[in-house]
Amino acid sequence: MTAFQTDATIATHFLPPTDSRERVKQFMQQLQDTICTGLEQLDGLSTFKEDSWEREEGGGGRSRVIRDGAVFEQGGVNFSEVWGTQLPPSILTQRPEAAGYGFYATGTSMVLHPGNPYIPTVHLNYRYFEAGPVWWFGGGADLTPYYPFAEDAAHFHKTLKQACDAHHGEYYPVFKRWCDEYFYLKHRQEMRGVGGLFFDYQDGRGVLYRGPNMEGSAATYSNQVGVGEPRSWEELFAFVRDCGNAFLPAYLPIAERRRGLEYGDRERNFQLYRRGRYVEFNLVYDRGTIFGLQTNGRTESILMSLPPLVRWEYGYQPQPGTPEAELYETFLVPQDWANWTATT
């Protein structure tokens, strides 16, 4: 009887509360509202236009787009919640135990493409998924600069690390490495940017790294950490809330610092060329794009992440000793940005 009670207590510990969906939905909507307000204040010229939509199979969302602003050439902040009976193949591949259950998913995603090449593009996504007894949180945020400013990368990482450290001392080391691996273009053999955080399938059990690359640095570090104390639904939800709320403090100072820098055709053309990497990643590798298309989501909202203008150039190589070359040599390879300090 004691063993049975212990097992039951453990099982209950891992179950989400009865109001889990409503609570996460409300937070994701609040996060969308807070981010949009902060970005409008930063831009000072343009505002977000909202487009509400419904999904025939169940659910819907709010797509908000800002364009032609003083800071943002184009950007979008989406909220969505969808449900249905047919799990998409991308989910069943990772979590086959969810087969046979209806699903619920909600989240907020964002991509910002500034006009000034000295302001980095930035991406955020936090999400929650349920299918019967299976549930998890996922998400993260990552920075994609076009020109190399180490203090910007360091500020972004240090702010996210602070949010992580309030909950678990190993969250940032594992999820930072996971981000470096996830936002990697295999066909280019380069990172998309300077990374940030990425995590998925977090249900409070097992090791922290739950990705496919068991030979990578994230898995290696996570295995060294081992299986820690179980984390409850409430603990993980609090962690996701703090990560989401850390975005504006992580990004706004960078955009403010760079928005007044003058640039010319050279910098603009390089920005448009590097935006091509963003398009390649989102259409070939991005898990959110694949999930959205497989669940018959709203195509305009799913592809909101793509930049309005982009260019490709055959065989481009940056000139040695230029800022463009420094981006490739230093910023598109993993770095310990959270411990970076300025040198005199």
C-alpha positions, 0 to 999 in steps of 0.5 A: 500500500505504501508503495502504491501511495508513493507511486500515486503521489509521484504520478500526481506530482507530474500531472498539470493542474485542471486549469493548466490550459487557461492559465498558460493561455492567459500568460501567452496573451499577456506576454504578447500584449507586454512585448507589443507595448514595449516595442511600440514605445521603442519604435515611436512611429509605427504600431502593431496591426492585429489580425484575429483568426480561427482554425477550422479544426479548433482554436485560433489566434491573434497575429500582430504585425508592425512595419515601416517603422522608425526601428522595425522594417517588419516584425510580428508577434503571434499568439495562438492556441490550437486543439484537435484529434490528429497529432502531427507527425512531428510530435509523434516522432518525438513523443510516440506515447502521445498517440491516440490522444487529442492535443492542445497547444498554445504559445507566443512567437515573435520575430523582429527585422529592424531596418538598421543593419546594426540592430540585430534580428531577434526571435522568441517563442514560448509554448505549451503542449498537452495530449492526454497524460503527456505535457511539456513546455518549450521555447527560448529566444535567440539573437541574430546580429549582422554586425559584431558588437560583443557587448550586445551579445553579452547583454542578451545572454546575461539577461537570459541567464539571470532569468534561468539561474533564479530557477535552476543553476543548470538551465542556462548551461544546457539550454544555451548549448541546445540553442547553439546546436538547434539554430545551426544551418547544417548545409552552411555549416554555420550558426544562425546568430549568437544564440540564446536559449532553446529548450523543448519537451520539459516535463520535469522528469529526466535529464534537461536535454531532450533533443535528438543530438546525443553526440553534441555538447548539450547532451554531453553536458546534460548527461554530466549534470545527470537526473536532478530533482523532479520539477513540477508543472508549477515550477516549469510554468514559473520558469517559462514566465520569467524567461518570457518577461526577460525578453524586453530587458534583454533586447530593448537596450541593444536596439536603443544603443544601435538605432542611431548608427549611420549605415550605407549600401554596403551594410544594407546589402550585407544585412539582406544577404544574411537575412537569407540565412534566416529564410533558409533556416525557417523553411528547412529546419524550424520546428515551429514552422513544420508544426504549424504547417502540419496542423493546418495553421494559418499560413500568413501567421506561420510565415510571418517570421520571414523578412520583407526583403532579402537577397542571395549572392553566389559564392559570397566571401567576406573580405579579411579584416572587415566587420563582416569577416569578424561576424563569421569568425567570432560571432557565428561560432559558439562563445561563452557570451554570459561571461564576456567582459570588455577589454581595455 
